[in-house]
Amino acid sequence: MKNDFLQRLLALHYVYPKPLNKLNLLMQEDLQLERLQELSAQQLSQKLSISAASAARLKTAFADSLRIPFKDLYFKHKITPISYFHPLYPKSLLELIDPPAILYAKGHIGLLENENRIAIIGSRKASSYSRNAMELIIPPLVENNFIVVSGLAKGADAMAHETAVAFGGSTIAVTGSGFLHPYPKENLKLHNIIEENHLIISEYPPYMQPKKWNFPMRNRIISGLSRGIVVTEAQTKSGTLSTIDHAIEHGKDIFAVPGNIFSPLSEGPHKLIAEGAKPVWNGWQVLEEYREMTAKK
């Protein structure tokens, strides 16, 4: 029964890749998605608040996608679909108002069992200052079995993943596109390293291309996965601070690295510190917030 439901869920998500709160509009009265094909286009339109024409196309696409052997296909491409009822699905994500219905994963999915995760993020134009700061922040986290989470973007995200790997730690990358479209291209080598030895996750089916609106959605997952978030460098108007908005909403610990008062890239961290973020310049200061987890060290 659960396998049949998973096939229907994968088929629906393939043609309607929306968060769980959207799919719940269909599952409230049809928990196993067994009667979805019986709905008229008008009924589907009303449930999802979409046009009747869009609903008709969705019905047809769903019927077609039911014939795709998703589990076999994903297995062939080393993709593990982790649905919201999978035992490895992070419980912290279910606390979001719009949790991902499915996480598509490549790599060591067992990393999701370790709930000690810290996100380290910053500007796509991050300077060597970010890398130097990370070389002080990340080693103590690694030593205490914390996983470094970031978004595999250019700049600070890539530095965070690279530094975690360099110091023998584990890292999780959350991407804003499907696995057939790794982004950005300049991080392809890093993408492959993480896929092979660590973990990459995306809420988007493999065919999904990177679109600008995918990245704010990705940011909520970075926040949702993590106990706390460290910002190294960021301007005041940046995607980095949108992740912090999610983190504040989720009640996460916020850490910021103080920087050069004359650098625009220090404006974001300094703003966060002024608003109550904890200033940090080494990993031990981050770990002070999680003493009960590191007392055995």
C-alpha positions in Angstrom: 0.0 0.0 0.0 2.7 2.5 1.0 4.7 1.6 -2.2 1.7 2.3 -4.3 1.2 5.6 -2.5 4.9 6.5 -3.0 4.5 5.9 -6.8 1.4 8.1 -6.9 3.2 10.8 -4.8 6.3 10.7 -7.0 4.1 10.9 -10.1 2.2 13.9 -8.7 5.3 15.6 -7.6 6.9 15.1 -11.0 4.2 17.1 -12.7 3.3 19.4 -9.7 6.5 19.9 -7.8 5.1 21.9 -4.9 5.7 21.8 -1.1 3.7 19.5 1.2 1.2 22.1 2.3 0.1 22.4 -1.4 -0.2 18.7 -1.9 -2.1 18.4 1.3 -4.9 20.3 -0.4 -5.4 17.1 -2.4 -4.7 14.6 0.4 -7.0 16.1 3.0 -9.9 14.0 1.8 -7.8 11.4 -0.2 -4.8 10.5 2.0 -3.4 7.9 -0.4 -4.1 9.9 -3.6 -6.2 7.0 -4.8 -9.1 9.2 -6.2 -7.2 12.0 -7.7 -7.9 10.8 -11.3 -11.6 10.8 -10.5 -11.7 14.5 -9.9 -13.0 16.7 -12.7 -10.8 19.5 -13.9 -13.2 21.9 -12.2 -12.9 20.2 -8.9 -9.1 20.1 -9.2 -9.1 23.7 -10.1 -11.0 24.6 -7.0 -8.9 22.5 -4.6 -5.6 24.0 -5.9 -6.8 27.5 -6.8 -5.6 27.1 -10.4 -7.3 27.7 -13.7 -9.5 25.0 -15.1 -7.2 24.7 -18.1 -4.2 24.2 -15.9 -6.1 21.6 -13.9 -7.0 19.8 -17.0 -3.3 19.7 -18.1 -2.3 18.5 -14.6 -4.8 15.7 -14.8 -3.5 14.5 -18.1 0.2 14.9 -17.0 -0.5 13.0 -13.8 -2.1 10.1 -15.6 0.9 9.9 -18.0 3.4 10.1 -15.2 1.8 7.2 -13.3 3.2 5.0 -16.0 6.8 6.1 -15.3 8.7 3.6 -13.1 10.1 6.3 -10.8 11.7 4.1 -8.2 13.6 2.0 -10.7 14.6 5.1 -12.7 15.8 7.0 -9.7 17.7 4.0 -8.4 19.4 3.7 -11.7 20.6 7.3 -11.4 21.6 6.9 -7.7 18.8 9.2 -6.6 17.0 8.4 -3.4 13.5 10.1 -3.1 13.0 10.8 0.6 9.3 11.5 1.1 7.9 13.2 4.1 7.0 9.8 5.7 10.5 8.3 5.1 12.3 7.5 8.4 15.3 9.6 7.3 13.2 12.7 6.5 14.4 15.4 8.9 11.7 16.0 11.5 12.8 19.7 11.7 11.6 20.3 8.2 8.0 19.2 9.1 8.0 22.2 11.4 8.0 24.5 8.4 4.8 25.9 7.1 5.7 24.7 3.7 7.8 21.5 4.2 9.2 19.8 1.1 7.0 16.9 0.1 10.0 15.0 -1.2 13.8 15.4 -0.9 15.7 14.0 -3.8 19.1 12.9 -2.4 22.4 11.8 -3.8 25.2 10.5 -1.7 25.3 9.3 1.9 21.7 9.7 3.1 22.8 8.4 6.5 24.1 11.9 7.2 20.5 12.9 7.8 20.5 10.8 11.0 22.9 13.3 12.6 20.8 16.3 13.8 23.9 18.3 14.7 24.0 20.5 11.7 25.2 24.1 11.3 24.6 26.2 8.2 27.5 28.4 7.0 26.5 30.9 4.3 27.5 34.2 2.9 27.9 36.3 -0.3 28.4 34.9 -3.7 31.2 37.6 -3.9 32.8 36.5 -0.6 36.4 37.4 -0.2 39.3 35.5 1.3 38.2 36.9 4.6 35.3 34.4 4.5 37.6 31.4 3.8 40.0 32.5 6.6 37.1 32.8 9.0 35.8 29.4 8.1 39.2 27.9 8.7 38.8 29.0 12.3 35.1 28.2 12.6 34.7 24.8 10.9 37.5 22.6 12.5 35.9 22.7 16.0 32.5 21.9 14.5 34.0 18.9 12.6 35.8 17.8 15.7 32.5 17.7 17.6 30.7 15.8 14.8 28.7 18.7 13.5 27.7 18.6 9.8 28.2 21.8 7.7 25.2 22.7 5.6 25.2 25.2 2.7 23.7 25.9 -0.7 26.5 25.0 -3.2 26.4 28.6 -4.6 29.4 30.5 -5.7 31.4 32.3 -3.1 30.9 31.6 0.6 28.7 28.5 0.1 31.4 26.7 -2.0 34.0 27.8 0.6 32.0 26.3 3.4 31.7 22.9 1.7 35.3 22.9 0.6 36.5 23.8 4.1 34.4 21.1 5.7 35.8 18.5 3.3 39.4 19.8 3.7 39.2 19.4 7.5 37.8 15.9 7.3 34.2 16.8 8.1 30.9 16.0 6.5 28.8 18.4 4.5 25.3 18.6 3.1 24.5 20.8 0.0 21.0 22.0 -0.6 20.5 22.9 -4.3 17.9 25.0 -6.1 17.6 22.8 -9.2 17.2 19.1 -10.2 20.1 16.7 -10.5 20.1 16.9 -14.3 21.0 20.6 -14.1 23.8 21.1 -11.5 24.2 24.7 -10.8 26.4 26.7 -11.0 28.6 25.0 -13.6 31.8 26.3 -12.0 31.0 24.2 -8.9 30.5 21.0 -10.9 33.7 19.4 -9.6 32.7 20.3 -6.0 29.2 19.0 -6.7 30.6 15.7 -7.8 32.9 15.4 -4.7 29.9 16.1 -2.4 27.7 13.7 -4.3 30.3 10.9 -4.1 31.4 11.4 -0.5 28.8 13.5 1.3 25.2 14.4 0.5 23.3 16.6 -1.9 19.6 17.2 -1.6 17.0 19.1 -3.6 13.2 19.4 -3.3 13.1 19.6 -7.1 12.6 16.6 -9.5 15.7 15.9 -11.6 14.5 17.7 -14.7 14.0 21.1 -12.9 16.3 23.8 -14.1 17.6 26.5 -11.8 15.2 29.4 -11.6 15.6 32.5 -9.5 12.5 31.8 -7.4 13.9 28.4 -6.5 16.6 29.8 -4.4 14.5 31.6 -1.7 12.7 28.2 -1.4 16.0 26.4 -1.1 17.0 28.8 1.7 14.2 27.7 4.0 15.5 24.1 3.7 19.0 25.2 4.6 17.5 26.9 7.7 15.1 24.1 8.5 17.9 21.5 8.5 20.2 23.4 10.8 20.4 24.1 14.5 22.1 27.4 13.8 23.3 29.6 10.9 26.7 31.4 10.6 27.0 34.3 8.2 30.5 35.3 7.2 30.1 38.1 4.6 26.9 39.6 3.1 25.6 42.9 1.9 22.4 44.1 3.6 20.2 43.4 0.6 21.2 39.8 -0.3 19.8 36.3 -0.6 22.0 35.4 2.4 19.8 37.6 4.7 16.6 36.0 3.2 17.9 32.7 4.7 18.3 34.5 8.0 14.7 35.7 7.8 13.7 32.0 7.6 16.0 31.1 10.4 14.5 33.8 12.7 11.0 32.6 11.8 12.1 29.0 12.6 13.7 30.1 16.0 17.3 29.1 14.9 20.5 30.4 16.5 22.0 33.2 14.4 25.8 33.8 14.4 27.7 36.5 12.5 31.3 37.1 11.8 32.4 40.7 12.5 34.4 42.3 9.7 36.0 45.4 8.3 33.7 48.3 9.0 34.6 49.8 5.6 33.7 46.7 3.6 30.1 46.5 2.1 30.4 42.7 2.7 30.5 43.3 6.5 27.3 45.3 6.5 25.1 42.2 6.7 26.9 40.6 9.6 27.1 43.8 11.5 23.4 44.5 11.0 22.6 41.0 12.3 24.9 41.6 15.3 23.2 44.9 16.1 19.8 43.0 16.0 21.0 40.3 18.4 23.0 37.8 16.5 26.0 36.3 18.4 29.3 37.6 17.1 31.7 34.7 16.4 35.2 34.3 15.0 35.9 30.7 15.9 34.0 27.5 16.1 34.2 27.2 19.9 32.0 30.2 20.2 29.4 28.5 18.1 29.7 25.3 20.1 29.1 27.2 23.4 25.4 27.2 22.4 25.4 23.4 22.2 27.5 22.5 25.3 25.3 19.6 26.2 26.2 17.9 22.9 29.9 18.5 23.2 30.4 17.8 27.0 31.8 14.4 26.2 34.7 15.8 24.2 
